[in-house]
């Protein structure tokens, strides 16, 4: 079926989904409507030609026995020849708009909760300024390829030393097969003045990635045992609902500033080693010794090089961005930090809960500033920002807004400033089960996060209206 023969109807536009933050040029109606679908919107598939795919995987076939390889070639050709083109899910004018945007080299189109169009030179300048201001150093004289090859050797050496404790199968899975370099990109914070950049490092496929994932699975049971630990928004809503308050208590959020790049590596390793030595169940998870685990962690943390715009950078302090082991190490360190902090303060808060770098605290009003100063005095690297409840007695935390009502707490769903309410377009080329799952999860979220039925009902009506407006049946 050709796209020219399909009738396309446009559902009501989803407001503020496309942010042309620097007004590069006016977007045409087709460009804006196309971008409103979001960067995760898959255009309906085209037919994949056998001549284009078979040569690219011929090297795989050559590693197989000749009879088996020929059988697989025939099966692959049969599948490719039986393909049917998908029903077009964008209008011809939108496909032309897509091709036009692809050819504009002076802009960057990135995503968050919105699709953001930025001037490319300004985007590069913002990210480079962030790197210049942070704990990063440019590396000169060595290519990223040579650096990653050296890192591959380091990881391989570490794994070879423990092969007897891993077993051949697991050793092969963890051994780095490639030397893909981690790459940094920036997500614009469009709800803040001057649109600052939040850096993200994609380390998938880099030499230590699989080893870091494996070690993180060993360490994860060490976390979540503290009274300060919050698992997710649902855990928080369940714990906070109906919590009694004293008249002189207020809601406060103390957030760790740039947590990952400020966690002291040596201290995090020291706390981790102490917990591993005390863990009586460690032998059930791995045959590696504590020293071997700690050495593996050290190797992963030292592999903190990444590329941005062809320049190689090194992260000079903190936990390596983009490493699967960094979140669990951060939790281990922060749980230890919190226990020391709470035990040492003369009048500890009634409630102190943390999720990653955000905390929810119930504390005496007169102690707010002194407790904030106390937290910031404990370690020269770990600093906290502070947000106090609004004049109406509300405070956002995770996906909830916490309300003070009649001496108790209740929660409703919080829509963050960055949340444009984007929902996957119903014309996307996803299976229908995906849309059903999206709708189900939206209603399930409301039921779990709203304490009172009246708030639940209002939020469900809002969701139903929103889905209807954007074309959901």
N, C-alpha and C positions, 0 to 999 in steps of 0.2 A: 504494500500500500504506500503510495507516495505521500509526502508531507503536504503536497498541494491539494490533495483530495480530502484531507482531514479538516474538520471544523474545530477551531480553537476558541474556547470561551475563557475569559479572564475573570477569575474570582476577585473579590474585593482585595485591594492592596493591603499588605501587612505593613503597618505604619513603622517608619524609622528603621526598617531592616537594612536599607542601603544608606551608608553615610559617606557622602562625598566631602571628606573633612577639609580639604583645601580647595575645593571648587576648581578642579583642574580645567574642566569645561563642562557645560551643561550635558547631562546624560540624556540620550534620546529616550522616548517612551519604551521602545523595544529593549534598549540596554538596561534601563532601570527595572523593567518587569523581569527580564532574564536574571539579573543579579538578585532580585528579591527572592528568587527560588532558593538561594543559598549555594555556597560552594560545594556542599555535599550532595547537591541534586544531580543524579546521573542522567545524562541525556540518553534516550533509548539507543540500544546497541546497533551498531552496523555489523554487517557480515564480515567475519574475520577470514581473510583469504589464506588458503593453505600455503601458497608460495611465500607468504610473509612470515609465517610462524614456524614452519618446519625447519628451515635453515638455522633459526635462532636456538633450537633445542637439539640440533643434530649431535652436538658434543655429548649430550646425555645419552642418546641412543648408542653412541659408539662405546660407551662403558658397559653395555649390556651384551649378553650372548647374541650372536647374529640372528638366530631364529626368533628369539623373543623381541629383539629390536624391530625386525621387519613386521612382526605381528602388531606391535604397538603403532608403527607408522601407518599401517593399513587402517587400524581402528581410528587413529586420529584424523586421517584424511576423510574417512566415512562420516565422522562427527562434523567436521568442518563443512563438508559438502551438503549435509542435511540441515544446515542452519536456515532459519527464517529471520528476516530482518524484523526488528521490533517495531511496534506501532509508534509513529513519531509522537513525541510528547512536548515538543516545542514548535512554535510556528516557524515557517520559512524565514520571516522577517527577523525572528529572534536568533535563528541560526546564523543569519548574515551579521547580526549585531555581535554574536559570539566571535565570529571570525574577525570583525573589526577591532574588538577589544584585544584580541590576541596579538594584533599587529602594532598596538600602541606601546612602544618600549619605554615611554616616559612616566608610566604609572605603575603602581603596585596595587594589586587587589588581594586583600587578605581577609581573614574571617575571625570572628569571635562569636558573640551572639548576633552580630550584624555583619553584613558584607561591607568592607571599608575600602574606599578608593582613595589612594594617596599619591602625591607626587613622588616619584621614585627617588629623586635626589634628596628630598626632605626626609623620606623614610630611612635612607642610608645614613644621613647625618644624625638622625635621632638615635639610631642603634649604635653608631660609632661613638656618640657622646656618652651614651650609657656605659659603654665598655671603657671609655677613657676615665669615667668617674668611679668605676667599680674596681674590685680586686682582680683586674685582668692585666696581662702583659702581652704585647705583640712579640711574636717569635720570628726572628729573621735568620736567614742563612740556611734554613732547612725547609724542604717542601713538606706539605702535610702528608704526602704519600710515603716519604721516607720515615717520618715520625710514626705514622700508623703501622708501618712494617716493623719498626723497632718495638712498638707496643705489642704487636702480635707475637713477636718473639718472647717478650717478657711474660705475657699471659701463658704462652705455650710452655715456657720453662717452669712456671708456677704449677701448672697442671701436671706436667710430667713427674714432678717431685711427689705427687700424691696419687698417682694412677692406681696404685695397689689398694688404696682406700676408697677410690671412686668406682672401680670396676671399668672394664673396657667400654661398655655401652655408654655409660654416663660421661666418661672421659671424652669419648668421641663427640658426643652432643655438645659438650662445653668448649671443646677445642675450637679456637677461632678459625673459620674457613675463609674469611675475607678480612681486608684492612680498610673497610669503609670508614671515612672520616665523619665524626660528629659535626653537625652543622647547626649554627644558631640562626634563629629568625625572631622577629619581633611582632607581638600582637599589640596593636594600638589600643590604649585605654580611652575610648571616645567620650566617656562620661567625665573625664578630668580635664582641667584647663591645660591648654597647649598640647593635648593628646600625647602624653608620654608613652613609652614603649615598655611592654613586659617581655623580657627575654625568655625564649624557650630553646633548649638544646635537644635536637633529635639525635640520640646516640644509637638507635637501632641498627644492628649490623656491624657496629664498631667492635674491635677485638675483645674488650672486657665485658660486653653486654650480657652474654649468656652466663658467664661466670658470676656476674653481679646479681643476676636474677636468681641463680641457684643459691648463692649465699644469703640473699634476702629472705628466701623461703626458710632457711635454717634459723635466721634471726627473728623472724616475725613472731613466733610464740613468746619471745621475751617481752613483747610490748602488750599494752592493753590491760595490764594487771593493776595499774595505779588507779586510785579513786578519782584522779583528774581526767581520765581518758574518756573521750566521746567518740563513738564509732562512726556515726553519721547523723544526718538531720533527723532521722526517725528515732534514733536512740536519744537524741537531745529532747525532742518533743515529748517522748514518753517519760523522761526523767523530770522535766521541768513542770509538767502539767500539775496544777494544784499545789505547787511548792509554796509553803507559807512564808510570809515576809514580816519582819519587824518594821515599825513605822519609820525608823531612822536608817533603813537599809536602801541602797540604790543598786541599779543594774549598771555594770561597767564591762567594757570589752578592752582588754590589753592585748594588742597584737604584736607578735615578734617581727621586727623590721628586717627584711631581707634575710630570712632565717637560714636558708640553705648555704648562702655564701658567708655566713657569720658563725656557724657552728664550729667550735674549735676541733679540728681533726684529731689531735692527740688525746684530748679529753673524751671525745666520743669513742675512740678506740679503747681507752682505759675503762670506761664504764661498761662497754660491750664485753670486754674480756672478763671483767669481774662477774657480770651476769652469767656468762657462759660457764665459768668455773663453778658457779653455784647451781647450775641447771642440772637437776638429776635426770631429766628426760632427754638430754642432748643425744645420748647414744641411740635413742629410738629414731632419730631423724638423720643421723649421719655417722659414718665411721671416722670422719676427720677429727683430729685432735683440736683443742682450743687454739694452740699456737698456729696450726695450719689454717684454721678459719681466719684468724686475725691477720695472718700474712696475706691470704687471699683478698681480704678487705682492703689491706694497705695497697696492694697492687691495683685494685679497682679504683681507689681514690686518687692514686697518682696518675691515672690515665685521664687527665682533665683537660686535654687539648681539644680545640674545636675550630671550625672555619666560619668566617663571615666575610662575604664579598671578596673571596680569594685570599684574605689575610688570615694567618694562623694566630690564635690566641691561646694563652695558658691562664687558667683560673688559679690564682696564687693562694687563696685561703678558702676555708669552708668545704662543704661537701660537693662533689662533682655534679654539676647540673646535667640532667639527662640520664643519670645512672639509676638503674632500678634499686640499687642498694641505699641511695641517699635518703629516701623517705623513711625507711625503717630505722636507719642510724639516727636521723633527726628525732624520731619519736623516742628512741632509747635515751638519747642525751637529754631531751627536754623533760621526760618523766623524772629522771634523776635530778635535774635542775629544780623542778617544781617541788619535789619532796624536801629538798634542802631549803628552798625559799620559804615554803609554808611552815616548816618546823622552826625557822629562825625569826619569824615575824611575831611581835608581841601580841597582836590581836588578829589572827588569821581570818580570812573571809569565811563566811558561812558556806559559800559555794565557790569552787574554782575548777572549771572544766575547760579542757582544751581540745580543739580539733586542728591538727597540723600546726599552723601558726596563729590561729585565732582562739582567744579565750573568752569565756563567759563567766563573770564574777558577780556574786552578791556580797556586798560589803557595807559596813557602816559608813554613812556619808562623811563623817569627820575624818575617816582614815583613808579616803580615796587617794589624795595627793601624796601622803606619806608612804602608802603602799607602792604607788607608782615609782616614786623616787627610790624606794628600797629595792624593787625589782631591777631597776636600771643601774644599781650600784654593785650587783653581785658578780658581774663578769664584764670586762671592757668591750667584749664583742656582742653580747646579747642585750639588745635594747628593745623597749616596748613603746608603741604608740598607745594612745588612750582615747576611748569614746565613751561618754557618759549618756545615760538614758535621756530621752527627749523630755520636754516640759510636760508632755502628756503621759510620761511613764512607760515609754516603749523603747526597745532596743533590738535592732536586727542582729541575728546570729545564724550563720549558715543559711538554710532556706526558710527560716522562720523569723517572724517578728514576735518578740516576747512582750506581753502586755501585763502591767500591774493592775489587777482588778480586785477590789475588796479584800486587800491583804493577801492575795494569792496571785499566782502567775498562770497565764494561758498563752497559747500560741496560735498564730494564723500564718498563712503562706506569705513569704516575702518575695517580692519581685525586685531583684537587684537593679541598680541604675544601668548596668550593662545589658540587662535582659530585655530584648525587644519583643519577646513573646513569639519568636519565630517558630513555626511548626512546619515540618516537612510537607512540601506541596503534594496535593493528592494526585497531581499529574506526573509525579516522579515515576521512574522505572523500577520501583521496588515491588516486591511481592505484597499482595493485599494483607498478608498476615502482619507485615511491618506496621501498617497504618492502624490495625486493630490493637497492636501492642502499644503504640504511641498513645492512643486514646485511653486505653486501660491504665497505663502508667500515670497519665495526667490526673485521672480521677482517683487513683489509688494514693497518689501523693497528697492530694487535698484531704482525703479521709484520714490519713495518718498524721498530717501536720496541723490540722485545725482541731483545737481542743473542744470547742463547742459546736453543737449541731447547726446553729443559726449561721455561723461563719462557714461551715462546711457547705451548706445549701447554697449560700450566696456565691461561693467560689465555683461550685459545680455548674451553676447557671451561667456564670461568666465564661467558663470553658466551653460549654455547649454553644453559646452564641458565637464565640470566637471561631470554633471549628466550622460552624455553618457559614460564617462570613467568608471564609477562605476556601470554600468549595467542598468540604467534607460532607458526605451524604448523611 
